Amino acid sequence: MTGSDPRRIALLADGGRVDLAVPPDGVLLDALRAAGIDFDARRHVVFGRGSKVTPLDTVVADLDDGCLLTVADFSGRGEGDRKRSRRLEAAIPGALTCLLVVVGLLTLVVAAGAMDLAAEWRGALAGALGLAACGVAIVGARRAGGDAFVRTSTLAATVALGFAAGALALPADFERAGLVRVIAGCAAAAVCAAIAATATLDPLLRGVGGTVCLLLAGAGLIAGLVAIAGGDLRAGACVILGATPLLHRGLASALVNMPEGYFIQYERFMTNRWTVRGSIPESHDTVHAIEVRGAMDVAAARLRAGTVTVCVMAVVTAPAALVGWADATLLAQFGAGAVVVFVALTFALAPRRSTTPLLRWAPRLATGGVLLGAGMTFSASVGLAAAGAVAGGLLVLAVVMIALLVPTTRGWRSLSASRFADGIESIAVVLALPAAMIDANVPDLVRGMMAG
């Protein structure tokens, strides 16, 4: 028998015996999936010759031809119990998701109304919310079990509770209290997300929690730098809004974590380069599908979570970009309008490169949220007379979008239009942050800080 011939193996499971002919370059997990076995590493074990445990990443070529493998279930439940458990587990995620989402929304509402409470009551409420955030993070992370609904609701409720606890922990009677509260809220939410990522056994939740933690920590860092420069809450929100296009563009290339030996042949590269400085990473001559598939699943989950987080950051901070627009300088007014336009363009054009529904619709909804929030703030700043002009502009924009949507949904494609959109998106990504810094009056803040 040659090394390229398929291996014949027999699998014994609850459903009986299954005989398979598997390509030698596959792994054992691929064979289990081909046999239709719903393998769960928490309760299933594969035994081979001599009752020895056979790892799932075992290459099929290393198995004996005609070998017998037994899939043992250590859950101690019969088929009827498993069916009832599946029905119960299918009903739990939806209810738990709704419960945790409602808890998160009520937390933010209560935190917004409790900002003016006495120091003792506010501190007690902040402590209670902090303990609740840690409890939801730990218990939800341990109970997630790979379910996407439970994973999402757990992380959303944890972040909301943590942000509210951090924002309420500080008093309101000092300078730039609003910006400092945002910094504290982002820091607390990032810590809670890190706790959820550390406490879980699910690699997807671990990756998602780490991504959300880094993004929240970055937002808090930006707000902290603005506070050091002497800015207020509006300035911090403007800079965070201008940074969202850069964060969104960099997500896809920053979330794939693979060992260095997977990318190039480092041994040949290190022998041909002009210097021998540095160590040679471990070479991976064989790429196993189970390892690559696991890494890509984690990267895809991190990309979805990062995209939603960045979109929420843009929608939340957009109304602050035009606060007090009528009283600002001409340069600040220009920066405010430019940052809103650039952010809207970025999120409107970005979905062209995505195929996942969430990655396509989250930026589109963020575009509508940014325009709606900025338009409402602009109308409140300039008075009721300009509200009609703003509504008319939004109506014209909606008509233009519908005019472009109809031929696109009918199959219209244009390479030149796509390249033109790529150029517009790149310009918007590059200029959004400088426009936000002009809107936030950051050059004057830095000049004053250096002079003082």
Number of C-alpha atoms within 10 A of each C-alpha: 7 5 11 10 14 18 21 18 19 17 22 16 16 12 9 7 14 16 13 17 14 19 18 18 18 18 22 21 19 18 19 18 11 11 16 11 16 9 15 9 10 10 11 14 17 22 18 16 13 6 10 10 14 17 14 16 15 15 17 22 19 12 19 12 16 13 13 18 21 19 19 14 18 10 10 8 11 10 9 9 10 13 12 11 13 12 10 11 12 12 11 13 18 13 13 16 20 14 13 22 20 13 18 23 15 14 20 16 12 13 22 13 10 15 16 14 14 10 15 9 13 20 17 14 20 24 16 13 24 24 15 17 30 20 16 23 30 21 14 24 26 17 16 20 15 16 15 15 16 24 26 20 25 28 28 24 26 33 31 25 32 32 31 29 31 24 27 30 21 20 18 17 9 9 9 14 16 19 23 24 24 23 25 24 27 28 23 28 31 28 24 28 33 22 23 32 26 19 17 23 16 19 16 23 31 23 23 26 31 23 26 26 26 16 18 26 20 18 25 26 16 18 28 19 12 25 19 13 18 16 21 19 20 21 25 31 27 30 27 28 31 31 27 26 28 20 19 21 17 11 18 16 10 12 19 16 11 13 11 14 15 16 10 11 16 18 14 10 11 16 11 10 9 8 8 10 8 7 9 16 14 13 15 15 9 8 10 15 15 17 11 12 11 13 17 16 15 20 24 19 20 26 23 18 23 26 24 20 19 27 25 19 21 28 21 17 22 30 24 22 32 29 20 15 22 14 11 15 12 12 12 21 19 16 25 27 18 22 30 27 18 25 29 24 22 27 29 20 19 19 18 13 9 11 9 11 9 15 20 19 16 20 25 21 15 24 23 17 20 27 19 18 19 24 21 16 20 25 20 18 17 16 11 11 10 14 17 11 12 16 15 12 13 16 12 12 12 13 12 11 11 12 11 12 12 11 11 12 9 8 7 10 11 9 8 9 10 13 11 11 17 16 12 15 23 17 14 24 25 15 19 27 25 18 26 31 24 22 30 26 19 20 13 14 18 16 11 12 12 9 7 6
